[in-house]
Amino acid sequence: MTVLALETSGSTCGATIVTRDTASVWRTLSSVESMIPAIHEEAIVTIVETALGLARCTFDSVGAIALSSG
């Protein structure tokens, strides 16, 4: 399963793509972040698109989305 993890609750805005190789082993395919505060709503789409491109994935291949809470 491929997971898109999003961080927007703090000063960092980021997206990470991970996949499960086996039942207990997760592998990071890509991670993209911006440290510019107060632009999360402007940057998140570009960050997600970049992370998906680096991971050679499409949004349709994502099986779950994980969001930070804060």
CHARMM-style PDB file with segment names, atoms N, HN, CA, C and O in Angstrom:
ATOM      1  N   MET     1       0.843  -1.178   0.000  1.00  0.00      PROA
ATOM      2  CA  MET     1       0.000   0.000   0.000  1.00  0.00      PROA
ATOM      3  C   MET     1       0.885   1.237   0.000  1.00  0.00      PROA
ATOM      4  O   MET     1       1.925   1.273   0.658  1.00  0.00      PROA
ATOM      5  N   THR     2       0.461   2.243  -0.742  1.00  0.00      PROA
ATOM      6  HN  THR     2      -0.384   2.214  -1.276  1.00  0.00      PROA
ATOM      7  CA  THR     2       1.158   3.522  -0.797  1.00  0.00      PROA
ATOM      8  C   THR     2       0.380   4.535   0.031  1.00  0.00      PROA
ATOM      9  O   THR     2      -0.844   4.630  -0.070  1.00  0.00      PROA
ATOM     10  N   VAL     3       1.110   5.296   0.857  1.00  0.00      PROA
ATOM     11  HN  VAL     3       2.104   5.220   0.938  1.00  0.00      PROA
ATOM     12  CA  VAL     3       0.498   6.281   1.746  1.00  0.00      PROA
ATOM     13  C   VAL     3       1.085   7.656   1.447  1.00  0.00      PROA
ATOM     14  O   VAL     3       2.297   7.806   1.292  1.00  0.00      PROA
ATOM     15  N   LEU     4       0.217   8.649   1.368  1.00  0.00      PROA
ATOM     16  HN  LEU     4      -0.768   8.528   1.493  1.00  0.00      PROA
ATOM     17  CA  LEU     4       0.607  10.050   1.257  1.00  0.00      PROA
ATOM     18  C   LEU     4       0.444  10.662   2.641  1.00  0.00      PROA
ATOM     19  O   LEU     4      -0.672  10.754   3.152  1.00  0.00      PROA
ATOM     20  N   ALA     5       1.544  11.081   3.248  1.00  0.00      PROA
ATOM     21  HN  ALA     5       2.451  11.006   2.833  1.00  0.00      PROA
ATOM     22  CA  ALA     5       1.517  11.696   4.577  1.00  0.00      PROA
ATOM     23  C   ALA     5       1.705  13.198   4.421  1.00  0.00      PROA
ATOM     24  O   ALA     5       2.639  13.647   3.756  1.00  0.00      PROA
ATOM     25  N   LEU     6       0.809  13.980   5.039  1.00  0.00      PROA
ATOM     26  HN  LEU     6       0.051  13.615   5.579  1.00  0.00      PROA
ATOM     27  CA  LEU     6       0.842  15.434   4.921  1.00  0.00      PROA
ATOM     28  C   LEU     6       1.098  16.081   6.281  1.00  0.00      PROA
ATOM     29  O   LEU     6       0.531  15.674   7.295  1.00  0.00      PROA
ATOM     30  N   GLU     7       1.956  17.087   6.280  1.00  0.00      PROA
ATOM     31  HN  GLU     7       2.416  17.417   5.456  1.00  0.00      PROA
ATOM     32  CA  GLU     7       2.252  17.868   7.486  1.00  0.00      PROA
ATOM     33  C   GLU     7       1.955  19.321   7.182  1.00  0.00      PROA
ATOM     34  O   GLU     7       2.601  19.928   6.328  1.00  0.00      PROA
ATOM     35  N   THR     8       0.973  19.883   7.885  1.00  0.00      PROA
ATOM     36  HN  THR     8       0.448  19.390   8.579  1.00  0.00      PROA
ATOM     37  CA  THR     8       0.651  21.302   7.708  1.00  0.00      PROA
ATOM     38  C   THR     8       0.346  21.987   9.035  1.00  0.00      PROA
ATOM     39  O   THR     8      -0.099  23.135   9.050  1.00  0.00      PROA
ATOM     40  N   SER     9       0.579  21.295  10.148  1.00  0.00      PROA
ATOM     41  HN  SER     9       0.940  20.363  10.136  1.00  0.00      PROA
ATOM     42  CA  SER     9       0.154  21.841  11.434  1.00  0.00      PROA
ATOM     43  C   SER     9       1.177  22.767  12.083  1.00  0.00      PROA
ATOM     44  O   SER     9       0.838  23.508  13.005  1.00  0.00      PROA
ATOM     45  N   GLY    10       2.403  22.737  11.623  1.00  0.00      PROA
ATOM     46  HN  GLY    10       2.679  22.135  10.873  1.00  0.00      PROA
ATOM     47  CA  GLY    10       3.434  23.574  12.228  1.00  0.00      PROA
ATOM     48  C   GLY    10       4.010  24.536  11.205  1.00  0.00      PROA
ATOM     49  O   GLY    10       3.337  24.931  10.253  1.00  0.00      PROA
ATOM     50  N   SER    11       5.259  24.905  11.416  1.00  0.00      PROA
ATOM     51  HN  SER    11       5.806  24.584  12.189  1.00  0.00      PROA
ATOM     52  CA  SER    11       5.903  25.825  10.480  1.00  0.00      PROA
ATOM     53  C   SER    11       6.323  25.128   9.191  1.00  0.00      PROA
ATOM     54  O   SER    11       6.553  25.785   8.176  1.00  0.00      PROA
ATOM     55  N   THR    12       6.426  23.797   9.229  1.00  0.00      PROA
ATOM     56  HN  THR    12       6.240  23.263  10.054  1.00  0.00      PROA
ATOM     57  CA  THR    12       6.792  23.026   8.038  1.00  0.00      PROA
ATOM     58  C   THR    12       5.542  22.594   7.286  1.00  0.00      PROA
ATOM     59  O   THR    12       4.553  22.181   7.890  1.00  0.00      PROA
ATOM     60  N   CYS    13       5.595  22.692   5.986  1.00  0.00      PROA
ATOM     61  HN  CYS    13       6.399  23.027   5.495  1.00  0.00      PROA
ATOM     62  CA  CYS    13       4.540  22.177   5.116  1.00  0.00      PROA
ATOM     63  C   CYS    13       5.195  21.101   4.270  1.00  0.00      PROA
ATOM     64  O   CYS    13       6.146  21.375   3.537  1.00  0.00      PROA
ATOM     65  N   GLY    14       4.687  19.868   4.368  1.00  0.00      PROA
ATOM     66  HN  GLY    14       3.915  19.646   4.963  1.00  0.00      PROA
ATOM     67  CA  GLY    14       5.373  18.816   3.648  1.00  0.00      PROA
ATOM     68  C   GLY    14       4.488  17.653   3.263  1.00  0.00      PROA
ATOM     69  O   GLY    14       3.375  17.487   3.760  1.00  0.00      PROA
ATOM     70  N   ALA    15       5.029  16.847   2.350  1.00  0.00      PROA
ATOM     71  HN  ALA    15       5.934  16.981   1.946  1.00  0.00      PROA
ATOM     72  CA  ALA    15       4.374  15.625   1.900  1.00  0.00      PROA
ATOM     73  C   ALA    15       5.426  14.540   1.781  1.00  0.00      PROA
ATOM     74  O   ALA    15       6.520  14.772   1.267  1.00  0.00      PROA
ATOM     75  N   THR    16       5.088  13.361   2.256  1.00  0.00      PROA
ATOM     76  HN  THR    16       4.200  13.172   2.673  1.00  0.00      PROA
ATOM     77  CA  THR    16       5.960  12.200   2.164  1.00  0.00      PROA
ATOM     78  C   THR    16       5.161  11.052   1.573  1.00  0.00      PROA
ATOM     79  O   THR    16       3.994  10.853   1.911  1.00  0.00      PROA
ATOM     80  N   ILE    17       5.799  10.304   0.692  1.00  0.00      PROA
ATOM     81  HN  ILE    17       6.746  10.467   0.418  1.00  0.00      PROA
ATOM     82  CA  ILE    17       5.188   9.130   0.090  1.00  0.00      PROA
ATOM     83  C   ILE    17       5.924   7.913   0.622  1.00  0.00      PROA
ATOM     84  O   ILE    17       7.142   7.806   0.482  1.00  0.00      PROA
ATOM     85  N   VAL    18       5.186   6.999   1.232  1.00  0.00      PROA
ATOM     86  HN  VAL    18       4.197   7.086   1.346  1.00  0.00      PROA
ATOM     87  CA  VAL    18       5.781   5.760   1.727  1.00  0.00      PROA
ATOM     88  C   VAL    18       5.008   4.576   1.155  1.00  0.00      PROA
ATOM     89  O   VAL    18       3.843   4.699   0.776  1.00  0.00      PROA
ATOM     90  N   THR    19       5.675   3.435   1.103  1.00  0.00      PROA
ATOM     91  HN  THR    19       6.621   3.335   1.412  1.00  0.00      PROA
ATOM     92  CA  THR    19       5.030   2.214   0.638  1.00  0.00      PROA
ATOM     93  C   THR    19       5.456   1.065   1.539  1.00  0.00      PROA
ATOM     94  O   THR    19       6.540   1.084   2.123  1.00  0.00      PROA
ATOM     95  N   ARG    20       4.598   0.078   1.641  1.00  0.00      PROA
ATOM     96  HN  ARG    20       3.718   0.063   1.167  1.00  0.00      PROA
ATOM     97  CA  ARG    20       4.903  -1.089   2.463  1.00  0.00      PROA
ATOM     98  C   ARG    20       5.408  -2.197   1.537  1.00  0.00      PROA
ATOM     99  O   ARG    20       4.678  -2.684   0.674  1.00  0.00      PROA
ATOM    100  N   ASP    21       6.665  -2.582   1.734  1.00  0.00      PROA
ATOM    101  HN  ASP    21       7.258  -2.186   2.435  1.00  0.00      PROA
ATOM    102  CA  ASP    21       7.255  -3.651   0.930  1.00  0.00      PROA
ATOM    103  C   ASP    21       6.789  -5.022   1.385  1.00  0.00      PROA
ATOM    104  O   ASP    21       6.488  -5.895   0.571  1.00  0.00      PROA
ATOM    105  N   THR    22       6.735  -5.195   2.692  1.00  0.00      PROA
ATOM    106  HN  THR    22       6.980  -4.486   3.353  1.00  0.00      PROA
ATOM    107  CA  THR    22       6.258  -6.449   3.272  1.00  0.00      PROA
ATOM    108  C   THR    22       5.312  -6.088   4.404  1.00  0.00      PROA
ATOM    109  O   THR    22       4.989  -4.915   4.592  1.00  0.00      PROA
ATOM    110  N   ALA    23       4.877  -7.059   5.143  1.00  0.00      PROA
ATOM    111  HN  ALA    23       5.140  -8.011   4.991  1.00  0.00      PROA
ATOM    112  CA  ALA    23       3.908  -6.814   6.211  1.00  0.00      PROA
ATOM    113  C   ALA    23       4.407  -5.815   7.245  1.00  0.00      PROA
ATOM    114  O   ALA    23       3.595  -5.122   7.858  1.00  0.00      PROA
ATOM    115  N   SER    24       5.714  -5.720   7.460  1.00  0.00      PROA
ATOM    116  HN  SER    24       6.373  -6.284   6.962  1.00  0.00      PROA
ATOM    117  CA  SER    24       6.202  -4.849   8.524  1.00  0.00      PROA
ATOM    118  C   SER    24       7.285  -3.866   8.092  1.00  0.00      PROA
ATOM    119  O   SER    24       7.832  -3.160   8.940  1.00  0.00      PROA
ATOM    120  N   VAL    25       7.610  -3.797   6.811  1.00  0.00      PROA
ATOM    121  HN  VAL    25       7.166  -4.371   6.123  1.00  0.00      PROA
ATOM    122  CA  VAL    25       8.688  -2.923   6.357  1.00  0.00      PROA
ATOM    123  C   VAL    25       8.122  -1.806   5.477  1.00  0.00      PROA
ATOM    124  O   VAL    25       7.561  -2.062   4.412  1.00  0.00      PROA
ATOM    125  N   TRP    26       8.281  -0.563   5.941  1.00  0.00      PROA
ATOM    126  HN  TRP    26       8.737  -0.355   6.807  1.00  0.00      PROA
ATOM    127  CA  TRP    26       7.850   0.601   5.178  1.00  0.00      PROA
ATOM    128  C   TRP    26       9.086   1.244   4.552  1.00  0.00      PROA
ATOM    129  O   TRP    26      10.157   1.260   5.159  1.00  0.00      PROA
ATOM    130  N   ARG    27       8.936   1.769   3.347  1.00  0.00      PROA
ATOM    131  HN  ARG    27       8.066   1.756   2.854  1.00  0.00      PROA
ATOM    132  CA  ARG    27      10.035   2.403   2.631  1.00  0.00      PROA
ATOM    133  C   ARG    27       9.581   3.788   2.176  1.00  0.00      PROA
ATOM    134  O   ARG    27       8.503   3.931   1.600  1.00  0.00      PROA
ATOM    135  N   THR    28      10.395   4.802   2.432  1.00  0.00      PROA
ATOM    136  HN  THR    28      11.271   4.687   2.900  1.00  0.00      PROA
ATOM    137  CA  THR    28      10.106   6.159   1.979  1.00  0.00      PROA
ATOM    138  C   THR    28      10.491   6.295   0.513  1.00  0.00      PROA
ATOM    139  O   THR    28      11.633   6.032   0.136  1.00  0.00      PROA
ATOM    140  N   LEU    29       9.541   6.702  -0.304  1.00  0.00      PROA
ATOM    141  HN  LEU    29       8.613   6.915   0.002  1.00  0.00      PROA
ATOM    142  CA  LEU    29       9.796   6.896  -1.726  1.00  0.00      PROA
ATOM    143  C   LEU    29      10.208   8.331  -2.030  1.00  0.00      PROA
ATOM    144  O   LEU    29      11.048   8.568  -2.898  1.00  0.00      PROA
ATOM    145  N   SER    30       9.618   9.290  -1.316  1.00  0.00      PROA
ATOM    146  HN  SER    30       8.936   9.098  -0.610  1.00  0.00      PROA
ATOM    147  CA  SER    30       9.993  10.694  -1.493  1.00  0.00      PROA
ATOM    148  C   SER    30       9.491  11.513  -0.315  1.00  0.00      PROA
ATOM    149  O   SER    30       8.564  11.123   0.395  1.00  0.00      PROA
ATOM    150  N   SER    31      10.132  12.658  -0.132  1.00  0.00      PROA
ATOM    151  HN  SER    31      10.885  12.975  -0.709  1.00  0.00      PROA
ATOM    152  CA  SER    31       9.724  13.578   0.918  1.00  0.00      PROA
ATOM    153  C   SER    31      10.067  14.998   0.460  1.00  0.00      PROA
ATOM    154  O   SER    31      11.204  15.283   0.086  1.00  0.00      PROA
ATOM    155  N   VAL    32       9.075  15.874   0.497  1.00  0.00      PROA
ATOM    156  HN  VAL    32       8.151  15.643   0.801  1.00  0.00      PROA
ATOM    157  CA  VAL    32       9.255  17.255   0.061  1.00  0.00      PROA
ATOM    158  C   VAL    32       8.676  18.162   1.132  1.00  0.00      PROA
ATOM    159  O   VAL    32       7.580  17.918   1.635  1.00  0.00      PROA
ATOM    160  N   GLU    33       9.419  19.217   1.482  1.00  0.00      PROA
ATOM    161  HN  GLU    33      10.310  19.415   1.073  1.00  0.00      PROA
ATOM    162  CA  GLU    33       8.896  20.135   2.499  1.00  0.00      PROA
ATOM    163  C   GLU    33       9.326  21.560   2.227  1.00  0.00      PROA
ATOM    164  O   GLU    33      10.303  21.820   1.524  1.00  0.00      PROA
ATOM    165  N   SER    34       8.568  22.471   2.803  1.00  0.00      PROA
ATOM    166  HN  SER    34       7.775  22.260   3.374  1.00  0.00      PROA
ATOM    167  CA  SER    34       8.855  23.893   2.731  1.00  0.00      PROA
ATOM    168  C   SER    34       8.878  24.437   4.152  1.00  0.00      PROA
ATOM    169  O   SER    34       8.007  24.120   4.962  1.00  0.00      PROA
ATOM    170  N   MET    35       9.854  25.234   4.439  1.00  0.00      PROA
ATOM    171  HN  MET    35      10.561  25.491   3.781  1.00  0.00      PROA
ATOM    172  CA  MET    35       9.982  25.831   5.776  1.00  0.00      PROA
ATOM    173  C   MET    35       9.493  27.281   5.801  1.00  0.00      PROA
ATOM    174  O   MET    35       9.785  28.016   6.744  1.00  0.00      PROA
ATOM    175  N   ILE    36       8.767  27.689   4.790  1.00  0.00      PROA
ATOM    176  HN  ILE    36       8.530  27.093   4.023  1.00  0.00      PROA
ATOM    177  CA  ILE    36       8.247  29.059   4.733  1.00  0.00      PROA
ATOM    178  C   ILE    36       6.905  29.084   5.458  1.00  0.00      PROA
ATOM    179  O   ILE    36       5.945  28.475   4.986  1.00  0.00      PROA
ATOM    180  N   PRO    37       6.818  29.769   6.587  1.00  0.00      PROA
ATOM    181  CA  PRO    37       5.563  29.770   7.348  1.00  0.00      PROA
ATOM    182  C   PRO    37       4.450  30.554   6.654  1.00  0.00      PROA
ATOM    183  O   PRO    37       4.702  31.446   5.845  1.00  0.00      PROA
ATOM    184  N   ALA    38       3.232  30.197   6.991  1.00  0.00      PROA
ATOM    185  HN  ALA    38       3.027  29.472   7.648  1.00  0.00      PROA
ATOM    186  CA  ALA    38       2.019  30.918   6.586  1.00  0.00      PROA
ATOM    187  C   ALA    38       1.707  30.856   5.092  1.00  0.00      PROA
ATOM    188  O   ALA    38       0.988  31.716   4.583  1.00  0.00      PROA
ATOM    189  N   ILE    39       2.237  29.851   4.375  1.00  0.00      PROA
ATOM    190  HN  ILE    39       2.821  29.153   4.789  1.00  0.00      PROA
ATOM    191  CA  ILE    39       1.865  29.707   2.962  1.00  0.00      PROA
ATOM    192  C   ILE    39       1.405  28.281   2.656  1.00  0.00      PROA
ATOM    193  O   ILE    39       1.384  27.867   1.497  1.00  0.00      PROA
ATOM    194  N   HSD    40       1.042  27.544   3.683  1.00  0.00      PROA
ATOM    195  HN  HSD    40       1.059  27.880   4.625  1.00  0.00      PROA
ATOM    196  CA  HSD    40       0.691  26.137   3.496  1.00  0.00      PROA
ATOM    197  C   HSD    40      -0.400  25.943   2.452  1.00  0.00      PROA
ATOM    198  O   HSD    40      -0.286  25.071   1.591  1.00  0.00      PROA
ATOM    199  N   GLU    41      -1.455  26.749   2.522  1.00  0.00      PROA
ATOM    200  HN  GLU    41      -1.547  27.458   3.222  1.00  0.00      PROA
ATOM    201  CA  GLU    41      -2.564  26.583   1.580  1.00  0.00      PROA
ATOM    202  C   GLU    41      -2.136  26.879   0.144  1.00  0.00      PROA
ATOM    203  O   GLU    41      -2.751  26.379  -0.798  1.00  0.00      PROA
ATOM    204  N   GLU    42      -1.097  27.681  -0.031  1.00  0.00      PROA
ATOM    205  HN  GLU    42      -0.598  28.087   0.735  1.00  0.00      PROA
ATOM    206  CA  GLU    42      -0.594  27.987  -1.372  1.00  0.00      PROA
ATOM    207  C   GLU    42       0.391  26.926  -1.854  1.00  0.00      PROA
ATOM    208  O   GLU    42       0.471  26.662  -3.054  1.00  0.00      PROA
ATOM    209  N   ALA    43       1.135  26.320  -0.946  1.00  0.00      PROA
ATOM    210  HN  ALA    43       1.071  26.535   0.028  1.00  0.00      PROA
ATOM    211  CA  ALA    43       2.231  25.439  -1.321  1.00  0.00      PROA
ATOM    212  C   ALA    43       1.875  23.963  -1.359  1.00  0.00      PROA
ATOM    213  O   ALA    43       2.561  23.200  -2.040  1.00  0.00      PROA
ATOM    214  N   ILE    44       0.834  23.524  -0.661  1.00  0.00      PROA
ATOM    215  HN  ILE    44       0.277  24.144  -0.108  1.00  0.00      PROA
ATOM    216  CA  ILE    44       0.596  22.093  -0.472  1.00  0.00      PROA
ATOM    217  C   ILE    44       0.355  21.351  -1.784  1.00  0.00      PROA
ATOM    218  O   ILE    44       0.831  20.226  -1.937  1.00  0.00      PROA
ATOM    219  N   VAL    45      -0.363  21.938  -2.725  1.00  0.00      PROA
ATOM    220  HN  VAL    45      -0.750  22.851  -2.600  1.00  0.00      PROA
ATOM    221  CA  VAL    45      -0.642  21.241  -3.984  1.00  0.00      PROA
ATOM    222  C   VAL    45       0.657  20.991  -4.751  1.00  0.00      PROA
ATOM    223  O   VAL    45       0.886  19.884  -5.239  1.00  0.00      PROA
ATOM    224  N   THR    46       1.496  22.001  -4.857  1.00  0.00      PROA
ATOM    225  HN  THR    46       1.310  22.900  -4.460  1.00  0.00      PROA
ATOM    226  CA  THR    46       2.777  21.846  -5.551  1.00  0.00      PROA
ATOM    227  C   THR    46       3.667  20.852  -4.829  1.00  0.00      PROA
ATOM    228  O   THR    46       4.349  20.056  -5.474  1.00  0.00      PROA
ATOM    229  N   ILE    47       3.675  20.880  -3.510  1.00  0.00      PROA
ATOM    230  HN  ILE    47       3.122  21.527  -2.986  1.00  0.00      PROA
ATOM    231  CA  ILE    47       4.490  19.951  -2.730  1.00  0.00      PROA
ATOM    232  C   ILE    47       4.021  18.512  -2.946  1.00  0.00      PROA
ATOM    233  O   ILE    47       4.844  17.615  -3.124  1.00  0.00      PROA
ATOM    234  N   VAL    48       2.717  18.288  -2.931  1.00  0.00      PROA
ATOM    235  HN  VAL    48       2.048  19.017  -2.787  1.00  0.00      PROA
ATOM    236  CA  VAL    48       2.180  16.935  -3.164  1.00  0.00      PROA
ATOM    237  C   VAL    48       2.504  16.468  -4.580  1.00  0.00      PROA
ATOM    238  O   VAL    48       2.937  15.331  -4.769  1.00  0.00      PROA
ATOM    239  N   GLU    49       2.302  17.324  -5.568  1.00  0.00      PROA
ATOM    240  HN  GLU    49       1.950  18.247  -5.414  1.00  0.00      PROA
ATOM    241  CA  GLU    49       2.611  16.951  -6.951  1.00  0.00      PROA
ATOM    242  C   GLU    49       4.084  16.602  -7.115  1.00  0.00      PROA
ATOM    243  O   GLU    49       4.419  15.646  -7.813  1.00  0.00      PROA
ATOM    244  N   THR    50       4.964  17.366  -6.479  1.00  0.00      PROA
ATOM    245  HN  THR    50       4.692  18.143  -5.912  1.00  0.00      PROA
ATOM    246  CA  THR    50       6.397  17.102  -6.557  1.00  0.00      PROA
ATOM    247  C   THR    50       6.746  15.781  -5.880  1.00  0.00      PROA
ATOM    248  O   THR    50       7.510  14.985  -6.426  1.00  0.00      PROA
ATOM    249  N   ALA    51       6.191  15.546  -4.694  1.00  0.00      PROA
ATOM    250  HN  ALA    51       5.570  16.192  -4.250  1.00  0.00      PROA
ATOM    251  CA  ALA    51       6.452  14.291  -3.980  1.00  0.00      PROA
ATOM    252  C   ALA    51       5.979  13.088  -4.780  1.00  0.00      PROA
ATOM    253  O   ALA    51       6.681  12.080  -4.853  1.00  0.00      PROA
ATOM    254  N   LEU    52       4.786  13.183  -5.387  1.00  0.00      PROA
ATOM    255  HN  LEU    52       4.216  14.003  -5.328  1.00  0.00      PROA
ATOM    256  CA  LEU    52       4.281  12.086  -6.215  1.00  0.00      PROA
ATOM    257  C   LEU    52       5.175  11.862  -7.432  1.00  0.00      PROA
ATOM    258  O   LEU    52       5.450  10.717  -7.793  1.00  0.00      PROA
ATOM    259  N   GLY    53       5.622  12.919  -8.055  1.00  0.00      PROA
ATOM    260  HN  GLY    53       5.399  13.848  -7.762  1.00  0.00      PROA
ATOM    261  CA  GLY    53       6.507  12.801  -9.216  1.00  0.00      PROA
ATOM    262  C   GLY    53       7.835  12.153  -8.867  1.00  0.00      PROA
ATOM    263  O   GLY    53       8.318  11.285  -9.593  1.00  0.00      PROA
ATOM    264  N   LEU    54       8.428  12.576  -7.751  1.00  0.00      PROA
ATOM    265  HN  LEU    54       8.035  13.282  -7.161  1.00  0.00      PROA
ATOM    266  CA  LEU    54       9.698  11.986  -7.317  1.00  0.00      PROA
ATOM    267  C   LEU    54       9.554  10.510  -6.973  1.00  0.00      PROA
ATOM    268  O   LEU    54      10.479   9.724  -7.175  1.00  0.00      PROA
ATOM    269  N   ALA    55       8.390  10.143  -6.455  1.00  0.00      PROA
ATOM    270  HN  ALA    55       7.638  10.782  -6.291  1.00  0.00      PROA
ATOM    271  CA  ALA    55       8.131   8.750  -6.087  1.00  0.00      PROA
ATOM    272  C   ALA    55       7.670   7.930  -7.288  1.00  0.00      PROA
ATOM    273  O   ALA    55       7.504   6.714  -7.190  1.00  0.00      PROA
ATOM    274  N   ARG    56       7.465   8.598  -8.418  1.00  0.00      PROA
ATOM    275  HN  ARG    56       7.600   9.585  -8.498  1.00  0.00      PROA
ATOM    276  CA  ARG    56       6.942   7.946  -9.625  1.00  0.00      PROA
ATOM    277  C   ARG    56       5.596   7.277  -9.354  1.00  0.00      PROA
ATOM    278  O   ARG    56       5.349   6.139  -9.752  1.00  0.00      PROA
ATOM    279  N   CYS    57       4.738   8.024  -8.666  1.00  0.00      PROA
ATOM    280  HN  CYS    57       4.939   8.949  -8.343  1.00  0.00      PROA
ATOM    281  CA  CYS    57       3.393   7.564  -8.326  1.00  0.00      PROA
ATOM    282  C   CYS    57       2.377   8.553  -8.889  1.00  0.00      PROA
ATOM    283  O   CYS    57       2.711   9.687  -9.233  1.00  0.00      PROA
ATOM    284  N   THR    58       1.148   8.102  -8.971  1.00  0.00      PROA
ATOM    285  HN  THR    58       0.876   7.181  -8.692  1.00  0.00      PROA
ATOM    286  CA  THR    58       0.043   8.992  -9.290  1.00  0.00      PROA
ATOM    287  C   THR    58      -0.857   9.064  -8.060  1.00  0.00      PROA
ATOM    288  O   THR    58      -0.779   8.218  -7.169  1.00  0.00      PROA
ATOM    289  N   PHE    59      -1.702  10.073  -8.024  1.00  0.00      PROA
ATOM    290  HN  PHE    59      -1.765  10.760  -8.748  1.00  0.00      PROA
ATOM    291  CA  PHE    59      -2.612  10.191  -6.884  1.00  0.00      PROA
ATOM    292  C   PHE    59      -3.540   8.985  -6.814  1.00  0.00      PROA
ATOM    293  O   PHE    59      -3.927   8.561  -5.725  1.00  0.00      PROA
ATOM    294  N   ASP    60      -3.896   8.434  -7.963  1.00  0.00      PROA
ATOM    295  HN  ASP    60      -3.581   8.779  -8.848  1.00  0.00      PROA
ATOM    296  CA  ASP    60      -4.769   7.256  -7.996  1.00  0.00      PROA
ATOM    297  C   ASP    60      -4.132   6.022  -7.360  1.00  0.00      PROA
ATOM    298  O   ASP    60      -4.843   5.113  -6.932  1.00  0.00      PROA
ATOM    299  N   SER    61      -2.802   5.982  -7.294  1.00  0.00      PROA
ATOM    300  HN  SER    61      -2.224   6.721  -7.642  1.00  0.00      PROA
ATOM    301  CA  SER    61      -2.120   4.822  -6.701  1.00  0.00      PROA
ATOM    302  C   SER    61      -1.998   4.929  -5.179  1.00  0.00      PROA
ATOM    303  O   SER    61      -1.555   3.985  -4.524  1.00  0.00      PROA
ATOM    304  N   VAL    62      -2.389   6.074  -4.617  1.00  0.00      PROA
ATOM    305  HN  VAL    62      -2.749   6.840  -5.150  1.00  0.00      PROA
ATOM    306  CA  VAL    62      -2.332   6.267  -3.164  1.00  0.00      PROA
ATOM    307  C   VAL    62      -3.500   5.523  -2.514  1.00  0.00      PROA
ATOM    308  O   VAL    62      -4.659   5.730  -2.871  1.00  0.00      PROA
ATOM    309  N   GLY    63      -3.172   4.649  -1.549  1.00  0.00      PROA
ATOM    310  HN  GLY    63      -2.230   4.481  -1.258  1.00  0.00      PROA
ATOM    311  CA  GLY    63      -4.204   3.871  -0.879  1.00  0.00      PROA
ATOM    312  C   GLY    63      -4.715   4.494   0.391  1.00  0.00      PROA
ATOM    313  O   GLY    63      -5.796   4.142   0.865  1.00  0.00      PROA
ATOM    314  N   ALA    64      -3.945   5.431   0.962  1.00  0.00      PROA
ATOM    315  HN  ALA    64      -3.068   5.717   0.577  1.00  0.00      PROA
ATOM    316  CA  ALA    64      -4.353   6.096   2.202  1.00  0.00      PROA
ATOM    317  C   ALA    64      -3.649   7.442   2.307  1.00  0.00      PROA
ATOM    318  O   ALA    64      -2.574   7.653   1.747  1.00  0.00      PROA
ATOM    319  N   ILE    65      -4.293   8.346   3.043  1.00  0.00      PROA
ATOM    320  HN  ILE    65      -5.166   8.175   3.498  1.00  0.00      PROA
ATOM    321  CA  ILE    65      -3.707   9.665   3.319  1.00  0.00      PROA
ATOM    322  C   ILE    65      -3.626   9.804   4.833  1.00  0.00      PROA
ATOM    323  O   ILE    65      -4.600   9.573   5.548  1.00  0.00      PROA
ATOM    324  N   ALA    66      -2.434  10.189   5.307  1.00  0.00      PROA
ATOM    325  HN  ALA    66      -1.643  10.376   4.726  1.00  0.00      PROA
ATOM    326  CA  ALA    66      -2.228  10.420   6.736  1.00  0.00      PROA
ATOM    327  C   ALA    66      -2.007  11.921   6.937  1.00  0.00      PROA
ATOM    328  O   ALA    66      -1.234  12.551   6.216  1.00  0.00      PROA
ATOM    329  N   LEU    67      -2.703  12.477   7.930  1.00  0.00      PROA
ATOM    330  HN  LEU    67      -3.331  11.965   8.516  1.00  0.00      PROA
ATOM    331  CA  LEU    67      -2.602  13.912   8.215  1.00  0.00      PROA
ATOM    332  C   LEU    67      -2.070  14.143   9.619  1.00  0.00      PROA
ATOM    333  O   LEU    67      -2.390  13.400  10.546  1.00  0.00      PROA
ATOM    334  N   SER    68      -1.258  15.177   9.765  1.00  0.00      PROA
ATOM    335  HN  SER    68      -0.999  15.781   9.011  1.00  0.00      PROA
ATOM    336  CA  SER    68      -0.804  15.551  11.098  1.00  0.00      PROA
ATOM    337  C   SER    68      -1.938  16.252  11.835  1.00  0.00      PROA
ATOM    338  O   SER    68      -2.863  16.785  11.222  1.00  0.00      PROA
ATOM    339  N   SER    69      -1.851  16.242  13.140  1.00  0.00      PROA
ATOM    340  HN  SER    69      -1.100  15.809  13.639  1.00  0.00      PROA
ATOM    341  CA  SER    69      -2.864  16.892  13.964  1.00  0.00      PROA
ATOM    342  C   SER    69      -2.175  17.868  14.885  1.00  0.00      PROA
ATOM    343  O   SER    69      -1.188  17.531  15.539  1.00  0.00      PROA
ATOM    344  N   GLY    70      -2.691  19.066  14.935  1.00  0.00      PROA
ATOM    345  HN  GLY    70      -3.492  19.340  14.404  1.00  0.00      PROA
ATOM    346  CA  GLY    70      -2.049  20.014  15.829  1.00  0.00      PROA
ATOM    347  C   GLY    70      -2.581  21.397  15.674  1.00  0.00      PROA
ATOM    348  OT1 GLY    70      -2.133  22.312  16.365  1.00  0.00      PROA
TER     349      GLY     70
END
